[in-house]
Amino acid sequence: MTYRTFEAALKRFPNIHTLVVGDLMIDEYLWGNAERISPEAPVPVVDVLREDTRLGGAGNVLHNLAALGVPSAVVGVVGNDDNGTVLRNMIAALGVDISGIAVQNGRRTSRKTRVMAAHQQMVRIDRESREPIEASAVDLLLRWVTAHISRFQVVILSDYGKGLLTQELTQGIIQQARLAGVPIFVDPKGNDYSLYRGATTITPNRKEASLASGIAIHSPQTLQQAGEKLLHELDLEVMTITRSEEGMSLFFPGGAVEHIPTMAREVFDVSGAGDTVISVMAVAHACGLPFVDCARLANAAAGVVVGKLGTSVATPEEILENLRWEQNHLGAKIKDLDALVPIVERLKQSGKKIVFTNGCFDILHYGHITYLQDARNQGDLLILGLNSDASIRRLKGESRPIIGQDERAHVLAALECIDYVVIFDEDTPLRLIEAIQPYRLAKGGDYTPDKVVGREVVEAHGGEVVIIPFVEGKSTTGIIERILANRHES
């Protein structure tokens, strides 16, 4: 999906009325310096210079939605205490409908105090209740949801394990939402995910998914096993596993898997990134974007918030700036095969005709450029398999390549006619061709079709080999020979 399409989707966000159900809390930050050790005990003394109070838990989801311009309402429970009053006022100040918040006598409203010094968290102090909410509160909240569910285009369940999302309340909300045709996105907690059965998707991280599935995730195979197990056991439309710096993975019925790379440029603090992901994914889905594009937009938003210290949010302008950077960054064109295959499948499903070619491209010259432009004209996009340094040495000797593989890849990625570059280490690109299965396989004029590696693979699924004439007298070897000749003459 293009940058413009994402931009248009973000402009539709203010039309998506969203219901957030989850544990509400206050996040308090005490910022200061730690330059002394206490004489009372071997601990640092923090001189507090600044205090900051923010919405935490499901409140951070509400804060994310407000930053995105999304109108929302909240269902939750607070105690009959000062923190409860402060919390409701903070949420109301965002323009959120708080009529779905119940007050439970004797319950402590969650407040987490983090002491920060030198950009690090020194200690956290929790004041809260974690036992399940009372049956009367469950009944009150279910009645509210039943009466108001028709107002919303999407529901987000934000579970922080503080006692709100009991089995009865969670399943009751999921049933009401499904009856109303409203999708349900869940940020889960704990090891028993059965209470989320029937949701649209859930978004655990890798560790959480491992615990919930009972499968230790340590490889692509175990990742897929865990994702598919949770997908089917919980009757989801899609299973989402977030993987920190590796992005996220989506698992669909029928075995389809999509891996979405991260878009973080700098990581200072991952606090609240999950709240950002589920907020953006849910609203983007309600806007009609396919799940894969919802995830890509959510990744762009998460890439913004992890670059900030403390629990933060991303605005539409910041998300679009991150998307612009990713789109313009040459490295975005350079993929490994595992990342490229799902992109290729998505492109094929949209009807794109893929052309593949390969080569060393050591010292890029005019002959290369005209060849690559002609290859690109054979279809809708061009994927270039680039020989690694090691494979070139095996093919051409220890003196080659002149230019290293990373530099060659970035130079080629700068060409408009090339859509993706994938480096391969084998002597031939057969493994790439088998995985990509292009519509056309392009080779230079020094080949005949019967000598082209991968011809049988391409022709077996209805594709064809295209031989493109080289520009006479233009070659890397010739350039090197002229340089050496000039050097000897001088």
C-alpha positions as a printed Julia matrix, in Angstrom:
490×3 Matrix{Float64}:
   0.0     0.0     0.0
   1.29    3.47   -0.88
   2.07    6.38    1.39
  -0.91    8.27   -0.02
  -3.28    5.44    0.88
  -2.05    5.43    4.48
  -2.39    9.21    4.57
  -5.99    8.95    3.38
  -6.73    6.28    6.0
  -5.37    8.43    8.82
  -7.66   11.24    7.7
 -10.63    8.86    8.22
  -9.64    8.04   11.81
 -11.84   10.81   13.33
 -14.89    9.02   11.88
 -14.23    5.79   13.81
 -15.97    5.7    17.2
 -14.01    3.33   19.41
 -14.86    1.61   22.7
 -11.97    0.8    25.04
 -12.5    -1.71   27.84
  -9.63   -2.25   30.23
  -7.68   -1.69   33.41
  -7.29    2.0    34.19
  -4.33    3.43   36.08
  -2.23    6.51   36.67
   1.42    6.53   35.62
   3.45    8.97   37.75
   7.03    9.86   36.82
   9.48   11.53   39.19
  12.45   12.88   37.21
  15.7    13.85   38.87
  19.44   13.4    39.34
  21.18   10.57   41.17
  24.64   11.8    42.13
  24.84   10.66   45.77
  24.64    7.43   47.75
  22.43    7.49   50.82
  24.27    7.4    54.19
  21.36    5.32   55.51
  21.71    2.43   53.06
  23.77    1.6    49.92
  21.19    3.07   47.55
  21.26    6.12   45.26
  19.59    9.33   46.37
  17.39   10.87   43.66
  16.95   14.64   43.8
  13.52   15.1    42.18
  13.46   18.02   39.75
  10.23   17.39   37.87
   7.0    15.41   38.28
   4.82   14.13   35.47
   1.46   12.34   35.66
   0.06   10.4    32.7
  -2.67    7.92   31.9
  -1.48    4.32   32.12
  -2.9     0.92   31.23
  -6.03    1.21   29.1
  -5.82    4.94   29.72
  -2.78    5.04   27.48
  -4.85    3.43   24.72
  -7.33    6.28   25.18
  -4.45    8.77   25.06
  -3.21    7.19   21.81
  -6.68    7.39   20.28
  -7.05   11.03   21.3
  -3.68   11.86   19.72
  -4.96   10.25   16.51
  -8.18   12.27   16.61
 -10.33    9.18   17.28
 -13.52    9.71   19.35
 -13.79    7.11   22.11
 -15.59    5.9    25.21
 -14.24    3.79   28.05
 -15.54    0.96   30.21
 -13.61    0.29   33.41
 -13.57    0.39   37.21
 -11.92    2.78   39.66
 -11.97    2.96   43.44
 -13.89    5.47   45.52
 -10.66    7.34   46.31
  -8.75   10.47   45.36
  -6.82    8.66   42.62
 -10.12    7.5    41.13
 -11.34   11.07   40.92
  -8.06   12.26   39.41
  -8.09    9.44   36.88
 -11.64   10.11   35.69
 -10.86   13.81   35.33
  -7.72   13.04   33.3
  -9.68   10.81   30.94
 -12.55   13.27   30.6
 -10.02   16.0    29.71
  -9.23   14.01   26.55
 -12.85   14.31   25.44
 -13.54   10.64   26.21
 -17.01    9.48   27.28
 -16.51    8.22   30.86
 -20.11    7.19   31.56
 -19.01    3.55   31.34
 -16.64    3.84   34.32
 -17.97    2.18   37.47
 -16.87    3.14   41.0
 -16.3     0.23   43.4
 -16.11    1.0    47.1
 -13.07   -0.42   48.86
 -11.07   -0.85   45.66
  -7.76    1.01   45.23
  -7.36    2.89   41.97
  -4.08    1.81   40.36
  -1.22    4.3    40.57
   2.32    3.41   39.49
   5.15    5.74   40.46
   8.41    5.5    38.52
  11.53    7.25   39.79
  13.73    8.26   36.84
  17.35    9.47   36.86
  19.92    9.74   34.06
  17.24    8.54   31.61
  16.88    5.29   33.56
  14.19    3.9    35.83
  15.58    3.56   39.35
  12.54    2.05   41.08
   8.78    1.59   40.58
   6.19    1.86   43.36
   2.74    0.26   42.8
  -0.42    1.12   44.73
  -3.37   -0.89   43.44
  -5.95   -3.66   43.78
  -5.57   -6.75   41.6
  -8.43   -8.98   42.67
 -11.35   -9.54   40.24
 -14.01   -6.83   40.25
 -17.25   -7.52   42.1
 -20.15   -9.35   40.4
 -22.31   -6.21   40.72
 -19.71   -4.23   38.75
 -19.61   -6.92   36.04
 -23.38   -6.76   35.71
 -23.38   -2.95   35.56
 -20.68   -2.83   32.87
 -22.33   -5.51   30.72
 -25.59   -3.58   30.8
 -23.75   -0.44   29.67
 -22.05   -2.26   26.78
 -25.31   -3.87   25.65
 -27.03   -0.5    25.62
 -24.25    1.36   23.76
 -22.46   -1.15   21.5
 -24.25    0.08   18.37
 -22.45    3.44   18.71
 -19.03    1.97   17.94
 -17.14    0.7    14.9
 -14.5    -1.22   16.88
 -13.84   -2.46   20.43
 -10.42   -2.66   22.1
  -9.92   -4.87   25.18
  -6.81   -3.73   27.05
  -6.0    -6.31   29.72
  -3.34   -5.41   32.29
  -4.29   -8.22   34.69
  -5.69   -5.92   37.35
  -9.02   -7.73   37.75
 -11.38   -5.97   35.33
 -11.52   -8.44   32.44
 -13.03  -11.44   34.16
 -14.21  -14.43   32.12
 -17.84  -13.34   32.43
 -17.25   -9.71   31.46
 -14.83  -10.47   28.62
 -16.96  -13.14   26.98
 -20.09  -11.05   27.5
 -18.52   -8.09   25.67
 -17.17  -10.29   22.86
 -20.63  -11.84   22.36
 -22.34   -8.42   22.29
 -19.79   -7.08   19.82
 -20.1   -10.07   17.51
 -23.9    -9.8    17.54
 -23.53   -6.14   16.53
 -20.92   -6.95   13.85
 -18.26   -4.92   15.66
 -14.62   -6.22   15.49
 -12.8    -6.86   18.78
  -9.05   -6.29   19.2
  -7.42   -7.65   22.36
  -4.13   -6.81   24.06
  -3.97   -9.88   26.33
  -2.48  -10.69   29.71
  -1.72  -13.88   31.62
  -1.39  -17.44   30.35
  -5.04  -18.41   29.85
  -6.3   -16.86   26.63
  -9.56  -18.83   26.58
 -11.42  -15.79   27.89
 -10.6   -14.0    24.59
 -12.1   -16.74   22.41
 -14.08  -15.31   19.5
 -12.22  -12.0    19.26
 -11.09  -10.65   15.89
  -7.41  -10.72   16.85
  -5.17  -10.68   19.89
  -1.72   -9.05   20.01
   0.62  -10.78   22.51
   4.35  -10.34   22.32
   6.64  -13.29   21.66
   7.1   -14.2    25.35
   3.37  -13.96   26.07
   2.52  -16.07   23.02
   5.03  -18.7    24.12
   3.44  -18.98   27.56
  -0.13  -18.99   26.29
   0.49  -21.56   23.54
   2.84  -23.77   25.54
   5.31  -23.62   22.63
   8.74  -22.07   23.26
   9.27  -19.65   20.37
  12.92  -19.81   19.31
  12.75  -20.2    15.52
  10.53  -19.36   12.53
   9.04  -22.84   12.75
   8.08  -22.59   16.44
   6.78  -19.06   15.87
   4.42  -20.39   13.21
   3.38  -23.35   15.36
   2.47  -21.06   18.26
   0.66  -18.55   16.04
  -1.41  -21.21   14.28
  -2.26  -22.99   17.52
  -3.63  -19.83   19.14
  -5.41  -18.82   15.92
  -7.41  -22.05   15.79
  -7.93  -22.63   19.52
  -9.32  -19.13   20.04
 -11.4   -18.95   16.84
  -9.73  -15.72   15.67
  -9.85  -14.07   12.26
  -6.11  -13.43   12.47
  -3.47  -14.07   15.12
  -0.95  -11.27   15.72
   2.37  -11.76   17.52
   4.53   -8.69   18.12
   8.29   -9.39   18.04
   9.96   -6.23   19.34
  12.81   -5.16   17.02
  11.78   -7.86   14.51
   8.36   -6.31   13.89
   5.26   -8.49   14.0
   3.81  -11.61   12.43
   0.22  -12.25   11.29
  -1.22  -15.77   11.02
  -4.34  -16.37    8.92
  -6.65  -19.37    8.49
  -5.37  -21.64    5.74
  -1.72  -21.3     6.77
  -0.91  -17.87    5.31
   1.66  -15.89    7.32
   2.81  -12.29    6.95
   5.94  -10.91    8.65
   5.93   -7.12    8.99
   9.35   -5.53    9.71
   9.82   -2.91   12.39
  10.05    0.77   11.49
  11.89    2.1    14.55
  14.91    4.28   13.82
  15.94    4.72   17.47
  14.71    2.88   20.56
  14.75    4.68   23.91
  11.78    3.13   25.72
   9.31    0.41   24.68
   6.81    1.37   27.43
   3.33    1.63   25.96
   4.31    0.54   22.46
   1.75   -2.27   22.63
  -0.98    0.27   23.39
   0.0     2.2    20.28
   0.02   -0.94   18.13
  -3.45   -2.09   19.13
  -4.92    1.42   18.91
  -3.72    1.97   15.35
  -4.45   -1.58   14.17
  -8.0    -1.51   15.48
  -8.94    1.86   14.0
  -7.2     1.12   10.69
  -9.18   -2.13   10.42
 -12.39   -0.23   11.11
 -11.4     2.1     8.24
 -11.38   -0.91    5.91
  -7.63   -1.5     5.53
  -6.49   -5.13    5.07
  -4.91   -6.66    8.18
  -1.4    -6.57    6.71
  -1.66   -2.86    6.03
  -3.17   -2.29    9.5
  -0.08   -3.96   10.94
   2.26   -1.92    8.76
   0.62    1.33    9.84
   0.72    0.19   13.49
   4.43   -0.61   13.13
   5.06    2.89   11.81
   3.26    4.33   14.86
   5.15    2.06   17.27
   8.41    3.16   15.63
   7.55    6.7    16.71
   6.71    5.99   20.36
   9.75    3.79   21.1
  11.89    6.75   20.1
  10.49    8.71   23.06
  11.24    8.27   26.75
   8.36    7.09   28.93
   4.85    6.08   27.94
   4.13    8.17   24.83
   1.81    8.48   21.84
   2.15    9.08   18.11
   0.32   11.75   16.15
  -0.79   11.29   12.52
   1.9    13.73   11.44
   4.62   11.73   13.22
   3.35    8.46   11.75
   3.33    9.93    8.26
   6.85   11.28    8.74
   8.01    7.77    9.73
   6.3     6.33    6.68
   7.98    8.93    4.47
  11.36    8.04    5.94
  10.76    4.33    5.35
   9.54    4.9     1.81
  12.49    7.1     0.93
  15.13    5.09    2.76
  17.05    3.0     0.25
  17.47    0.16    2.7
  13.73   -0.45    2.49
  14.31   -1.91   -0.99
  16.94   -4.37    0.23
  15.33   -7.52    1.63
  16.4   -10.97    2.66
  14.49  -13.83    1.09
  12.3   -14.53    4.14
  11.1   -10.92    4.19
  10.69  -10.77    0.4
   8.55  -13.88   -0.1
   5.39  -12.56    1.67
   5.77   -9.26   -0.2
   5.91  -11.18   -3.48
   2.82  -13.21   -2.59
   0.89  -10.05   -1.77
   1.98   -8.42   -5.03
   0.92  -11.48   -7.03
  -2.48  -11.52   -5.32
  -2.97   -7.92   -6.44
  -2.24   -8.96  -10.03
   1.32   -7.66  -10.37
   3.64   -9.32  -12.92
   7.07   -9.84  -11.38
  10.32   -9.82  -13.37
  13.49  -11.35  -11.89
  17.08  -10.94  -12.97
  20.41  -11.47  -11.29
  24.07  -10.63  -11.54
  27.18   -9.24   -9.85
  26.86   -5.59  -10.98
  30.4    -4.81   -9.8
  31.14   -1.21  -10.9
  27.78   -0.12  -12.25
  27.96    1.24  -15.81
  25.79    2.37  -18.73
  25.32   -1.15  -20.04
  23.94   -2.25  -16.67
  21.52    0.66  -16.53
  20.02    0.08  -19.97
  19.77   -3.66  -19.3
  17.98   -3.14  -15.97
  15.59   -0.59  -17.47
  14.7    -3.02  -20.26
  14.21   -5.82  -17.74
  11.89   -3.62  -15.67
   9.78   -2.96  -18.76
   9.03   -6.69  -19.05
   6.53   -6.54  -16.16
   5.16   -4.48  -13.28
   8.19   -4.61  -11.0
  11.76   -5.87  -10.99
  13.47   -7.98   -8.34
  17.25   -8.17   -8.59
  19.17  -11.13   -7.18
  22.63   -9.8    -6.3
  25.63  -12.11   -5.99
  27.3   -11.85   -2.58
  31.0   -11.07   -2.3
  31.76  -14.71   -1.52
  29.89  -16.02   -4.56
  31.63  -13.5    -6.84
  35.04  -14.6    -5.56
  34.18  -18.18   -6.4
  33.0   -17.18   -9.87
  35.55  -14.51  -10.83
  38.57  -14.98   -8.56
  39.95  -13.47   -5.36
  40.48  -10.02   -6.9
  36.73   -9.48   -7.28
  34.43   -7.86   -6.41
  35.82   -4.34   -6.54
  32.76   -3.0    -4.71
  31.4    -4.8    -1.6
  27.93   -6.34   -1.59
  26.34   -3.8     0.78
  27.55   -0.85   -1.29
  26.49   -2.55   -4.52
  23.05   -3.27   -3.05
  22.5     0.37   -2.0
  23.67    1.76   -5.34
  21.26   -0.57   -7.17
  18.43    0.25   -4.76
  18.83    3.9    -5.74
  17.73    3.04   -9.3
  14.08    3.75  -10.0
  13.81    0.7   -12.26
  14.63   -1.69   -9.38
  11.93   -2.43   -6.84
  13.74   -4.92   -4.57
  17.28   -6.22   -4.13
  17.99   -9.58   -2.5
  21.56  -10.8    -1.92
  22.29  -14.51   -2.45
  25.36  -16.51   -1.48
  24.98  -19.54   -3.75
  26.71  -19.88   -7.13
  23.33  -19.62   -8.92
  20.07  -17.84   -8.07
  18.0   -21.05   -8.36
  16.81  -20.93   -4.73
  15.59  -17.35   -5.2
  13.78  -18.2    -8.43
  12.07  -21.21   -6.83
  10.87  -19.06   -3.93
   9.8   -16.03   -6.01
   8.5   -17.85   -9.12
   8.56  -14.74  -11.32
   6.34  -14.04  -14.3
   9.43  -13.41  -16.41
  13.1   -14.3   -15.95
  15.4   -11.79  -17.67
  19.01  -12.53  -18.69
  21.62  -10.77  -20.78
  22.36  -11.33  -24.46
  25.34  -13.63  -23.82
  22.86  -16.36  -22.79
  20.5   -18.57  -24.75
  17.19  -19.57  -23.11
  18.21  -23.21  -22.66
  21.27  -22.13  -20.64
  19.42  -19.88  -18.19
  19.33  -21.2   -14.61
  15.75  -21.45  -13.39
  14.17  -21.67  -16.84
  12.32  -24.9   -15.97
  10.95  -23.39  -12.75
   9.58  -20.31  -14.51
   8.13  -22.12  -17.5
   6.51  -24.78  -15.28
   4.03  -22.19  -13.95
   3.43  -20.42  -17.26
   6.23  -17.85  -17.15
   8.91  -17.21  -19.72
  12.59  -16.41  -20.12
  13.45  -13.11  -21.82
  16.89  -12.47  -23.32
  17.85   -8.78  -23.34
  20.73   -7.68  -25.61
  23.73   -6.07  -23.92
  25.1    -2.69  -25.0
  28.1    -3.48  -27.17
  31.48   -2.82  -25.58
  30.17   -2.07  -22.08
  31.36   -4.39  -19.28
  32.89   -4.24  -15.8
  35.81   -6.4   -16.94
  36.52   -3.97  -19.79
  36.47   -1.02  -17.38
  38.92   -2.75  -15.04
  41.24   -3.63  -17.94
  41.27   -0.01  -19.16
  42.04    1.26  -15.65
  44.93   -1.17  -15.31
  46.21   -0.31  -18.81
  46.15    3.42  -18.06
  47.96    2.81  -14.79
  50.76    0.88  -16.53
  51.09    3.56  -19.21
  51.47    6.28  -16.6
